[in-house]
Amino acid sequence: MSGRILLLGASGFIGSEIAQALATDGHQITGLTRDPAAALRAQAGISWRQCDLRSMTRSEDWHALLDGSTVIINASGTLQTGLRDDVVRVQEAAILALIEAAKTAGARQFVQISAAGAELQSASPFMATKARADAALAQSGILHAILRPGLVIGRNAFGGTELIRATAGLPLVHLVVSGTGSIQCVGMADLIDAVHKVVASPAKWRGTHDLVARDGLPLEQIVEHHRRWLGHREPRFRLSLPVGLLRPVSLLADGLGWLGWRSPLRSNAVAALISGVAGDADATARLLAREPLDLERALGQLGPAGKADRWHSRLALAYPLGLASLVLLWLGSGILGLTRTATASALLVEDGMAQGLADLLVLGGSLADLAIGLGLCWRPLLGKALLGGLVLAGAYLASSLAYGADLWLDPLAPLLKVLPVMALTLFCLAMKDER
């Protein structure tokens, strides 16, 4: 039976797959996203509406969006609180408000995509807020299904799955993080099959259902499966690291979260690696009416890995390294210009520029360099900062034709080195989108 479905998180890793599957079945999908224009370019055929769940914490906030929807599916979520995210508002307050609004809106079903291991007493804010939303839905009286997937394996990758692919793509080195827990995965095909079933028969499948493969695997084996699927060569060296070494990295990643960066190495993700992911595979088998796919078959369902998959696994780590090098370049250039203004302006004066103008250009250029470097650190300004870097680098090259042309023939090639910097900037521009 087709109907009108309100889908939260419709442009996300899981939500985009649900949207595509249900739209193909003939359902009318109203997808909520922060950026409807970008979502429409990526996925036509969906009615996109702008929505930031952080501001949807009262039941009345939902009335207009709920009008006419017969099914609500919540596939939204955020790993950790930061500049652009608030775990409590997104995963708990907004969903509790939606549940209250749904009671009077005439929706016949509410499907909650939760997480395996989500418990009220969990120390993880991600898990605890999921659990509180689950509990509120279960007690609401609304016909509902709560699906609790393990680590979801799909064609796309985001968060933990992106980290796994990046680790699988490491050249030469097989990185093993010891001390992590066993992880039960679930194929995206199984999750979509489960959504089909609960939407088609809401009364039959009312309640809570874990979605996990039969066997839990250590992180090392999950990475090995992905390496084989990607078709990368077997590494020559094995490097084993204790999971405790990830804690300082996670603290840095948490700090970057307040600059707008959503690293898969934030503390909530590391905590999940340590504790593992576990669920009831028998419940999954009952819902699917078959055995859930194991990891090898879940990857097989995606089809053979292509060049884009292999590139992504290798470039996922190269991208942050490239950005970090650009930050160091622009900040270092700006600091050196401010601390050695006389030396820098003397080079311009030697080529015929007036002293006052030389000092002004060195000072202005140094401040511009610092602005670009700081803009690269602030995630919302990333695109503009990268474009600014391109323009400024081009301006430096153009001005060198009038002042400092001899630097093109300098044995250390200071101007020629600007060209690969511009190429690296273009590379980062091409990869700046998160999804």
N, C-alpha and C positions, 0 to 999 in steps of 0.2 A: 504494500500500500504506500503510494507516494504521498508526500506532504511537504509542508514548508518547515524547514529546519533552521534554527538559529545556532550557529556554530562559533563558539569562542575559540580563539587561537587558530583561526582558519588558515593563516598564512605560515604557520609554524611547521616544524618537522613532522609531527603526527597529524596535525589538523589539516594540512594541505593534502595529505593522502586520503583522509576521510572525506574531505570536500570533493575531491575528484571522483572517488568511488560512489558516493551517494548521488552526485550530480549525474553520473553515468546511468544510475538506476532510475532517474527521472524525478528525483526530489528537487525542490526549489531551495537553494542554499543561500541564506543570508550570512555572509562571513564577516566577522568582526576582526579588525586589524588596526594597528596604529597608522599604517600608510596605505590607504586604499589605492592610490595611483600606482604604486609599485606592485601591489598585489594583483591588480587588474592586468598589468603588463605580463606578469608571470603566469596568471591563471584566469583566463576569460571564462565566461559562462557562470560566474558566481556574482551574486549581488553583494558588493562590498560596502561596508559601513565603517566609518572611522570610530574607534573606541579605544580609550586608554583605561584599563581596568583599575588603575590606581585612583581614578576619580569616580568610580561607579560603586560607591560603598553604601548607598541608600536605596531602598527598594524602588522609590519613585524614579531613580535614575534609569531604570530598566523598562519602564512602561512603554515608551515609544518603540524601543527595539523589539519588544516581545509581541507587539501587535500582530496577530495572525499566525504566529508560529505554533505548530502542533508538537514539535519535538525540540528540546534544547540539548545540545551536546557541548560539554565543556572540555576542550582539548588544550586549554591555556595552561601556562605554568611559567615559573621563573625560578632559576636555581638558587639565587642569592640576592639579598638586598644590596643595592648600589645606586649610582647616580640615576640610572634610568629604570630601576626596578625596586619593588617593595614586596617582599614575599608575603607578609601578613595581609596587605591590602589586596594583592592580586589573587592569592590562592585561598584566602579565608574571607576577609571582609566583603569583597566584591561578590563572591560566590554565595555567601549567606544572604546578602541583599537580593541576589538574583533568585534564590530559592523562595524567599518571601514574596517577591513579585510574581513568581511563577504560580503560586497558589491561587491567585485571583485572575491570572491571564488566560486560563483555558488551555494551557499546554497539557498534552496527554502523557508526556514522558520526559524524563530528565536523565541523560546519560552522562556520567561523570568519569572522565579518564583520570584515574588517580595514579598510584604507584605501588608496586609490590613492596611490602615492608612498611607501609605508612601506618604508624601507630601513634596514639594520642600521647604516650609517654616518651616518644622519640626525642633525643637530644638535638636532632637536626631540624631547624626551622622549616626546611622544605618538606620533610616528611610529616612533621607535627601539624602544619597548616593544611596539608592535603587530608590528613586524618580527621581534623576538626570539620572540614567541609564535607567529608564523607559521612561523618556522624550526623551532621545537621540534615543532610539529604535523606539519610535512612530514617530519621525521626519526623520528617516533614509531612508524611502522608501522601506525597507525590509518587506516582508510579515511576520507578527509577531502576537503573542498572548502574552499578559502580564497577568499572573495569580497572584492574590493578596490574598493569604490565610490568615485566622485568625490564632489562636493558633492551630497548627496541632496536632491531636491525633492519634498516631500510636502504633504499638506493641513495638517498641523500644522507648527510651526516651532520650532526650538530652537537656541541657539548661533549659528552663522554664518548659517543661513537666517533666524533671527529678526532679526539685524542687517540683513540685506538687505531684509527686508520693512519694517523701521522706517525705513531710508533711503529706500525707495520711497514711504513714507507721509509724508515731510516736506512740509509745505505750502509752496508758492511757490518753494522752492529745490530745484534739481537739484544734489546734492552729488556731486562727482567726486573720487575719491582717485587721484591719478596715481602711477605707479611700481609698480603691482601687477602680478602675473603673470597669465597666461591660466589660466582655470579650466574644467575639463571637468566638467559636471554629469551626474547620472543621475536619471531619474525613479523615484519610489518604485515605480511599476508595474513597471518593468524589474527593480528589485532583487527585488521579490516574485516575479516570474516566474522569475528566476534561482534563488531559494531553492526554489521548486516543482520546478524541473528537477533540481537536485542532490540533493534529498531523494528524489525519485521514482526516480532512476537514479544511485545513489551511485558505482558502479564506472565508469560511462561518463564521469562528470564529475569524477573524482578529479583533484586538482591545484589550481593557482592560476588565478583568472580575474579580470581587471580588469572593472569595470562603469562605463563612461563613455560619454557621447555622442560623436559623431564629431568635433565641432568644439569647441575651447576658446574661451571668450569672456572679454573683459576684464570686470572687476567692473562698470564703467559700464553695459555692455549687459545684464548679468544684472539689475541694478537696474531698467533701463528695461523689460525683459520683465515683471518683477513689477509695476511700476507699471501697465502696460497691463492685465495680468490682474486686478489689484485694482480697476481702473476709476477710478483717481484722475486728476484733471485734470493736464494738462501744466504743469510749473512755469514761472514767469515769469523766474526768475533762475538762473544757473549759477555755482556756486562750486567752484573747483578747489583742492584741497589736496594737497600732497605727502605721500606715505605716511609720511615721516619724522616728521610731526607726530603720528602715532598712537602713537609710541613712548612719550612721556610719559604719554599716556592709558593705554597698556597697563601701565605701571609702577604707576599708581594702581589699575587693575583687578586687577593681581596682588596688591597689598596688600589690597584688599577681599576677595580670595579667602581670605585668612587670617582674615577675619571671617565667612566662610561664604557669600559672594556669588559666583555663577558667571556672571561677565560674559562676553559674547561678544567683548569687546575685550582679553582677556588676551593676554600676549605670544605664546603658542603660536598663537593665532588670527591675530594680526597677522603672524607669521612665515609662516603659510600663505598669507596674502594677498600677501605680497611674493614668495614663491617660486612661487606658483601651484599648481594641482592638475592632474596629467597622468596618463594611462593609455593602455592599448592598446584602442582601439575595435574593432579586428578581433577580439580575443579576446571582447569583449562580443557582437559579431554572431554568432560561432560558437556561443556558449552559448545565445543567444536564438533562433538560427535565423532571424534577421531583423535589420534595422538598428535600433540603439538609438534611442530617442526623443530628438529634440533638445529644447532647453529650452522652446520655444514649445509643442510637442506634449506635453511632460511636464506643463506647467502646464494645458494643455487637458484632460488626463486627469483632473485634479482637479475638473473641472466649473466652472461660473461662480463667481467669488468672491462671497461673500455679505456681509451687513452685519457679521457676526462677524469675517470676514477683514479688512475695511476698518477696523473698530474696533481690531483687534489691531495693525495696522500703524501706526496713529496713537497708540495708547495705550502701545505698547512703549517709547516715549521719554518720554511724559508721566508714566508710573509712577515711574521713578527720580527725575525732577524733583520730583514730588510728595513722595516719601519724603525727599529731601534737604531740602526746605523744612520738613517736619515736624521733622526732626532739628535744623535751625537754630532753629526756633521753641522747642522744648523745652529744648535746651541753653542758648540765649540767655536764655530766661525764668529758668532755674535759676541761671545765673551772675549775672544782674542782681539776682535776689532775695537771693542771698548777699552780693553786694557793696553792696547798697543796702537792707539789712534795715530800718534805722531809717525811711527814707522810706516804704517799703511798709507797715510796721506803723502809721505815723502816720495813714495813710488809714483803717485799721480803727479806731484809737482815736478818731478824729473822729466815727465813726458809733456810738460807745458801747461798744466792746469794751475789756476790761481790757488794760493794756499787756503783762502777762506772756503772756496768751493770744494777743494779736496777734503778739508776737515768735515764739511757738511755732508758730503757724499759718504765718507767713511762712517760717520756717526749714524746717518740715516740707514745705510746698508746694514750696519751692525744691529740696530734696533729691529729692522725688518727680519734679519736672520733669526733673532731671538723670538720674535712673534711667530714665525713659521715653526720653529722648534717646539715652542709651547703649544701651538695649535695642533701639532701632530700628536701630542700627548693627550689632548682633550678630545675624546672620541666623537662628540657631536660636531667638532670643527675639522675632522680629518680630511674630508674631501676638499674643503676650501683651502686648508693648509697645503695639501699636496699640489693643488692648482697654483697657489701662490708661490710655492717653491719652484715650479716649472717656469712661471713668468719671471721670477727674480733671477733664476739661473740664466734664462735667455737674455735678460737685460744685462747681466754681467758679461756675457759673451759678446753682445752687440756693442757695449760701451768699450770693450777691450780693443775693438778695431780702431777707435779714436785715441784711447789712452791705454797704453800697456800692450801694444801689438807685439812687442818683443817677447812677451811672456808665452806666445804661441810657440816660440822656438827654444824656450827654456828647457834644459836637459831633464828637469823634474816634471815637465809637462803639466803645470798647474791648471791651465785652461782646457787642455784636452781631457783632463780627468772630470771636468764638468759634464761632459757628454754621457759617460756611464751613470753619473748621478741622475741625470735627467731620465735616462732609460730605466733606472731603478724606481724613480718616482712614477713613471708610467706603469710599471709593473704593479706597484702598490695601489695605484688608482684603479687598475683593472680588478683588483682583489678586495677592494674596500667594503663592498656590500657583505653583510653578515649571512644572508640567506640567498 
